[in-house]
Amino acid sequence: MTYGQPFVGTDTGPSMLRERGLRNVLTSLGWRVEDLPELDFDEEQFSGEVDPPKARNCALVAHGAKLLADVVESTMKQKRFPLILGGDHSIGIGSLTGLLRVHPDIGIIWVDAHADLNTPAISGSGNMHGMPLGLMLDHPPETAVDFSALPGFDFLIDGPRISPDQIVYVGLRDIDPTERVWIKNYGIKAFTMYDIDHYGIGQVMDKAFDHLLKDNPDRPLHLSYDIDAVDPILAPATGTKVRGGLTFREAHFVAEAVAQTGNLASGEIVELNPSLSDEDGAFDTVELGEQLISSFMGKSII
């Protein structure tokens, strides 16, 4: 999926991760791997769709989300672990829909420089990779999303939705004004880069798990990892770079800590775009993406 933002190339991330040997990495960790084909659809069939204001490529994003939701739901119902390779972060709409159909109370750890809490009503750009949590959130009536007005999104009219207390952000550092208000007013647990600097990544992750697991220690967790959470010196091949991100060890610690809970039920990595850097930068970013996957899938130092 590359239609949630304006740059071509995010759709090549999965193939480059495969070429890096991701399957062998996973099998070496003891996983039995079924590599499903990439979701594919005919772009031309949506060429006549008119986008609503501030929702670019709406029908294309919706169709991709619906396809992914069905695959994720089916995978979860088979008691398997869906590892989702993006693609831009608009795939989170499909990932979350499929997960919530099976586990309505799943805890969500959103590792990202951005809050992705926009909706078409408040978005400055209309890019839907900035909207997955905003669209899926259970808003009060005055800010609720009218999915009947978004072409292709009729499958979300009746839900599912995410409660604000299901979300924990890690690594935020570039938040839009209305997103900032909503995070505070809805009581969403958010750890910015300031918090990571102040507490250290270890305490931040302990606090994240305390929030998500305090009422149910066996609660399943979903990790959504945007590579732009990492400092662009380490991961330059991504579309919305913001300086001052996670260090190499902080980035890995997040993944390792989630794995060590034993609660991780699904994971995704997004926004790797090799076309947005030179050859060395693309290699470094894809290599880091593969390493982070290996960390949250169970690789440890000892």
C-alpha positions in Angstrom: 0.0 0.0 0.0 1.4 3.3 -1.1 -1.7 5.4 -1.5 -2.0 6.8 2.0 0.8 9.3 1.3 2.3 11.1 -1.7 5.5 9.2 -2.4 5.9 6.1 -4.5 8.0 3.4 -3.1 6.5 2.3 0.2 5.0 -0.7 -1.6 8.5 -2.0 -2.3 9.3 -2.4 1.5 7.9 -5.9 1.8 9.8 -7.3 -1.2 13.0 -5.8 0.1 12.5 -7.3 3.5 12.0 -10.6 1.9 15.1 -10.2 -0.2 17.1 -9.4 3.0 16.2 -12.9 4.1 13.3 -12.2 6.6 11.9 -15.7 6.2 15.2 -17.3 7.2 15.5 -14.9 10.2 12.0 -15.9 11.4 12.6 -19.7 10.9 15.9 -19.4 12.8 13.9 -18.0 15.8 11.7 -21.1 15.7 8.7 -19.7 13.8 6.9 -21.7 11.1 6.3 -19.3 8.3 3.5 -19.1 5.8 4.4 -16.2 3.4 1.1 -15.0 1.9 1.2 -13.1 -1.4 1.1 -9.4 -1.3 -2.4 -8.0 -1.4 -3.1 -6.8 -5.0 -5.9 -5.0 -6.7 -6.5 -3.1 -9.9 -5.9 0.6 -9.4 -7.8 1.4 -12.6 -11.1 0.2 -11.1 -11.0 3.2 -8.7 -9.9 5.8 -11.3 -13.4 7.3 -11.5 -13.8 7.8 -7.7 -13.9 11.4 -6.5 -12.0 11.9 -3.2 -13.9 13.7 -0.5 -12.2 16.8 1.0 -9.0 15.9 2.9 -9.1 12.2 2.2 -6.7 11.5 -0.7 -7.0 8.2 -2.6 -9.9 7.4 -0.3 -11.4 4.5 -2.2 -8.0 2.9 -2.9 -7.0 3.1 0.8 -10.4 1.7 1.8 -10.2 -1.2 -0.6 -6.7 -2.1 0.6 -7.8 -1.8 4.2 -10.8 -4.1 3.7 -8.7 -6.8 2.0 -6.1 -6.7 4.7 -8.7 -6.7 7.5 -10.2 -9.9 6.1 -6.8 -11.6 5.9 -5.8 -10.5 9.4 -9.1 -11.6 10.9 -8.8 -15.0 9.2 -5.2 -15.5 10.4 -6.2 -14.6 14.0 -9.1 -17.0 14.0 -6.7 -19.8 12.9 -4.6 -19.0 16.1 -1.8 -17.7 14.0 0.4 -14.6 14.3 -0.1 -12.0 11.6 3.1 -10.3 10.8 2.2 -7.4 8.5 4.7 -5.7 6.2 4.0 -2.2 5.0 3.4 -0.2 3.0 2.5 3.2 4.4 0.8 3.5 7.8 -2.7 3.6 6.3 -2.5 -0.2 6.4 -3.1 0.2 10.1 -6.8 0.8 9.3 -7.0 -2.8 7.9 -4.7 -4.3 10.5 -6.7 -2.9 13.4 -10.1 -3.7 11.9 -9.1 -7.4 11.5 -7.6 -7.6 14.9 -10.6 -5.9 16.7 -13.0 -8.3 15.1 -11.3 -11.1 16.9 -9.9 -9.4 20.0 -12.0 -6.3 20.7 -10.0 -5.3 23.8 -6.5 -5.8 22.2 -3.9 -3.4 23.6 -2.1 -1.3 20.9 1.5 -0.1 21.2 1.9 2.6 18.5 5.6 3.4 17.9 5.8 6.4 15.8 7.0 10.0 15.5 3.4 11.0 14.6 0.1 10.4 16.4 -1.8 9.3 13.2 -4.9 10.6 15.0 -6.1 12.8 12.2 -9.5 12.5 10.4 -10.6 14.1 7.2 -12.3 16.8 9.3 -9.0 18.0 10.8 -6.2 16.8 8.5 -4.0 19.5 7.0 -2.8 17.3 4.1 -5.5 14.7 3.5 -2.9 12.0 3.5 -4.6 8.9 5.0 -1.4 7.4 6.5 -1.9 10.1 9.2 -5.4 8.8 10.0 -5.5 5.1 11.0 -6.0 5.7 14.7 -8.2 8.8 14.1 -10.5 6.8 11.9 -10.6 3.7 14.2 -11.0 5.6 17.5 -14.4 5.6 19.3 -15.0 9.4 19.2 -17.7 11.3 21.0 -20.6 12.2 18.7 -19.3 15.7 18.0 -16.1 14.4 16.4 -17.3 11.0 15.1 -16.3 10.0 11.6 -19.1 9.6 9.0 -17.9 6.6 7.1 -20.8 6.7 4.8 -19.3 9.9 3.3 -15.9 8.2 2.7 -15.9 6.1 -0.6 -15.2 2.5 0.1 -15.4 2.7 3.9 -18.9 1.4 4.3 -17.4 -1.8 6.0 -16.5 0.4 9.0 -19.9 2.1 9.5 -20.8 -0.3 12.3 -17.4 -0.6 13.7 -15.2 -2.0 15.2 -13.8 0.9 17.2 -10.9 1.5 19.6 -11.3 2.8 23.1 -8.7 5.5 24.0 -7.4 3.4 26.9 -6.4 0.7 24.4 -3.6 2.8 22.9 -0.1 3.6 24.1 2.1 5.9 22.0 5.9 5.5 22.2 8.3 8.0 20.5 6.0 10.9 19.6 7.7 14.1 18.5 5.6 15.7 15.7 1.9 16.1 16.7 -0.7 18.2 15.0 -2.6 20.8 17.2 -6.0 19.0 17.3 -4.3 15.6 17.8 -2.6 17.2 20.9 -5.9 18.3 22.2 -7.5 14.9 21.6 -4.7 13.0 23.2 -5.1 15.1 26.4 -8.9 15.2 26.4 -9.4 11.5 25.6 -6.8 10.5 28.1 -4.7 8.5 25.6 -1.4 7.3 27.2 1.4 8.9 25.3 5.2 8.8 25.8 6.9 11.4 23.7 10.7 11.7 23.1 10.7 14.1 26.1 9.5 11.2 28.3 12.0 8.8 26.9 14.8 11.4 27.6 13.4 11.9 31.1 12.6 8.4 32.3 14.7 6.3 30.0 13.3 3.8 27.6 13.1 1.0 30.2 10.8 2.9 32.5 8.7 4.1 29.6 8.1 0.6 28.4 7.3 -0.6 32.0 4.8 2.2 32.3 3.3 1.3 28.9 2.8 -2.3 30.0 1.4 -1.3 33.4 -1.2 0.7 31.6 -2.2 -2.0 29.1 -1.9 -5.0 31.3 -2.9 -3.8 34.8 -6.5 -5.2 34.5 -5.7 -8.2 32.4 -2.1 -9.6 32.5 -3.0 -11.9 29.6 -4.3 -9.2 27.3 -3.1 -9.7 23.7 -1.0 -6.9 22.3 -0.5 -5.4 18.9 2.7 -3.6 18.0 2.6 -1.1 15.1 6.1 0.1 14.4 6.6 3.0 12.1 10.3 3.2 11.0 10.1 7.0 11.3 10.1 6.6 15.1 13.8 5.9 14.7 16.1 8.9 14.2 16.5 9.6 10.5 20.3 9.3 10.8 19.7 5.6 11.3 16.6 5.2 9.1 16.7 7.8 6.3 14.6 5.9 3.8 11.2 7.0 5.0 8.7 9.7 4.0 8.1 11.8 7.1 11.5 12.2 8.7 11.7 14.1 12.0 15.0 14.6 13.8 15.5 13.5 17.4 14.1 10.0 17.2 14.9 6.7 18.9 18.5 5.6 19.0 19.5 2.2 17.7 19.3 0.6 21.2 16.1 2.4 22.2 14.4 1.2 19.0 15.5 -2.4 19.7 14.6 -2.2 23.4 11.0 -1.3 22.5 10.7 -4.4 20.3 12.5 -6.7 22.8 10.4 -5.5 25.7 7.2 -6.2 23.9 8.4 -9.6 22.9 9.3 -10.4 26.5 5.8 -9.8 27.8 4.7 -13.0 26.0 1.5 -11.1 25.1 2.3 -10.1 21.5 -0.4 -11.4 19.2 0.4 -9.4 16.1 2.9 -7.0 14.7 3.5 -4.7 11.7 6.3 -2.5 10.4 5.6 0.4 8.0 6.9 3.3 6.0 10.1 1.8 4.7 10.6 3.6 1.4 13.9 2.8 -0.3 13.2 5.3 -3.0 13.6 8.2 -0.6 17.3 7.8 0.1 20.5 6.8 -1.6 21.5 3.2 -1.9 23.4 3.1 1.4 20.5 4.8 3.2 17.9 2.4 1.7 20.1 -0.6 2.7 20.5 0.7 6.3 16.8 1.4 6.7 15.6 -2.0 5.4 18.3 -3.7 7.4 17.1 -2.0 10.5 13.5 -2.8 9.7 14.5 -6.5 9.5 16.4 -6.3 12.7 13.5 -4.7 14.6 11.1 -7.4 13.3 13.5 -10.1 14.6 13.6 -8.3 18.0 9.9 -8.2 18.4 9.5 -11.7 17.1 11.8 -13.1 19.8 15.5 -12.5 19.1 17.4 -11.6 22.3 21.0 -10.8 23.2 21.2 -13.9 25.4 
